[in-house]
């Protein structure tokens, strides 16, 4: 199943496809690190979509895991 990350850079919206949920979440976190506004992760089905709140929580965990303890 193809996953997508919806994000915004300089007031332009983009959708980037990923082959798995794990890769989509990792890609979204990298986009946030590069200053992009990530506002959606999911499949075409609306039941498989994460919004900003969930993305923010995942990013905090991801950022802690990659930094020094």
C-alpha positions in Angstrom: 0.0 0.0 0.0 1.4 3.4 -1.0 1.7 6.0 1.8 1.9 9.7 1.3 3.3 12.7 3.2 1.6 16.0 2.7 3.7 19.1 3.4 4.2 22.7 2.6 7.3 24.7 1.7 7.1 28.4 0.9 3.3 28.3 0.7 3.4 25.5 -1.9 1.8 22.2 -1.1 3.5 18.9 -2.0 2.7 15.2 -1.7 5.5 12.7 -1.5 4.8 9.0 -1.8 6.5 6.3 0.3 6.2 2.5 0.0 5.5 1.9 3.8 4.2 3.7 6.9 7.6 3.5 8.5 9.3 5.2 5.6 6.6 7.8 5.4 7.0 8.7 9.1 10.8 8.8 8.8 10.5 11.0 5.7 8.1 13.3 7.5 10.5 13.7 10.4 13.3 14.6 8.0 11.1 17.1 6.2 10.3 18.7 9.6 14.0 18.9 10.3 14.5 20.7 7.0 11.8 23.3 8.0 8.9 22.0 6.1 5.3 22.2 7.5 4.2 18.5 7.5 0.4 18.4 7.9 -0.6 14.8 6.9 0.7 11.3 6.7 -1.5 8.4 5.4 -2.9 6.3 2.6 -5.7 7.3 0.3 -8.2 5.9 2.9 -9.1 8.6 5.4 -9.1 6.1 8.2 -5.3 5.7 7.7 -4.4 9.3 8.0 -2.4 11.0 10.8 -2.9 14.7 11.5 -0.7 17.4 12.9 -1.1 16.3 16.6 0.0 12.8 15.9 2.8 13.9 13.7 4.1 16.3 16.4 4.1 13.5 19.0 5.9 11.1 16.7 8.5 13.8 15.8 9.3 14.5 19.4 10.0 10.8 20.0 12.0 10.6 16.8 14.1 13.7 17.7 14.8 12.3 21.2 15.9 8.9 19.7 18.4 10.5 17.2 20.0 12.9 19.7 22.6 12.2 22.4 21.3 11.0 25.8 
